[in-house]
Amino acid sequence: MYKRTVTKAFTLIEMLLVLLIISLLLILIIPNIAKQSKHIQNTGCKAQLKMVDSQIEAYTLKNNQAPATIDDLVREGYIKENQKQCKSGANITITNGEAVAS
């Protein structure tokens, strides 16, 4: 008498269904991640502008005059060189005593 050996394995159809579901999830998720990345960069730039504004205020209190350029803040050590630009690529400048991204 022969004994029948039963092995448990996935069929091709089951594997294809799993791959289809994973593919659909990726198609739905990837565009949302790209949108969130842009939103995070914009929010980060606004926060960086507020930080530079506070350093402009500190500079003004110490020197009794507002800095003429962003380089004045770097030179005096209020901000670092890499803080003159947002992660989105916008340059930070000082206009009318306030930090502005352009």
N, C-alpha and C positions, 0 to 999 in steps of 0.2 A: 504494500500500500504506500502510496505517495502522500506525503504531507504537503499541504499547500502553505507556502510562506507568504504572509501578507506584510507588505512594506507600506509604510505611510509616507506619502509624498504629495506634493502639490501638482495639480494638472496644469497643462499649458494655459487653459482658459482662466484658471484662478490666478495665475501669475500675470496674465495680460490684464485682467480686471484690476489687480492691485496697482500695476503700472499706470493704467488709465486714471485711476483715482488720484494717485500721487501727482500725475501730470496736471490734472485739472486744478488741484489745490495750488500748485506752483503758479499756474497761469493766473489764478485769482489773487494770490498773495504778493507777487513781485511788483505789480504797479503800485500797490498801497505802500510798500516799503520805499519806493522811489519818491512818492509824494511826501512821506514823513521825513525823509532825509532833507528835502528842500525846506520844510517847515522848521526843522531843528536848526539848520544853518541860519535862517532868518531870525529865529529867536535868540540864537547865540550872538549874532551881530548886534541885536538890540541891547543885550546884556553887556556886551563889550563897550558899546557907546555910553551906557550909563556909568561904567567903571571909568572910562576916560573923562567923562564929565565930572566925576568926583575928584579925579586927579587934577583937572583944570581948576576946580574950586580950591583944592589944597595949595596948588601953585600960586593962585591969586592971593590967598590969605598970607602966604609966606612972603611973597615979593611985592605986594600991594599993586599988582598989575596982572592982567591976564596974559597967558603965553601967546605970542604972535603966531607960532606954528606948532604942529605936533612934535617937530624935532626939538623944540625947547623942552618939552616934557621928557623926551628920551634923554637928552643931554643932562638934565638935572636929576635923572634917575626915578622919575615918577612913574614911567611906564618903560617896558622893554621894547627893543626894536621890532620884534615880531608881533607886538600888539598894535602896530600902526595899520594893520590890515585885518579884516574879518576873514573867517574861514571860507566864506563864499567868494572871496576875491576882491570885495569892495575896499577901497582905500579910505581910511579915516583921516579927516582934515578938521581944522578948527575954523568955524565961521561964526562971527559975532559972539565969540566967547563960548560956543557950544560945539561939541563933537558931532560931526556929520559924516555919514557913510556915502561915498559916491563911487 
